[in-house]
Amino acid sequence: NGLLASDQLVQTESQLAVGNPVLRAVASQYPGLTAQQLAGEVSSTPRVNTQLFEIDVLDSSPARAASLANAIADTLISQQLQTALQDNNQARQQIQQDIAATQQQINDVSNKIATLQAQGASRERIAVLQNQLSGLQQHYDQWETSLAQLEAAQAQSGDFLRIAQPAQPALSPAQPNVKLNTIGAVSYTHLRAHETGRN
């Protein structure tokens, strides 16, 4: 399952590399170049049995081809990191809200137990509330664990993608699908429980 998830992640990131958000951002850095024109020059191909994929750019200028390939890689990494951080921040806010709500419930039930004990209520009635309190405390601990795991995942999110081999200008005329750039796709360290690792 881990290998399948890793393969699917590489396939996904390979497609995102040549997607409109990335190409539009890169094209905006080159006067006179549109995302549509860039889409006609670029391709991305996963390397079999690896966590790598190649970004290939064919252009009349070798230097510009290398520059575009590197810009695409940098932009993909930047966009994916930003997305991961946004997802983690939203998840953290939700967990913190759940922790606060659970803590409030713990306080309410604890107060009820104290009141009933002061009033000399029956043990059965108090036992029901104590069981409820125990369940709430377990939920609270689970939320705390989830928050710690999320923070650990966010600390590793910078390793999500990295450039394994920067593009260099070709020394001879390029042929179709000449390798200009390689990106390593390392498994998600996001809320989704994919394997972790580094290429």
Disulfide bonds with the S-S distance in Angstrom:
none
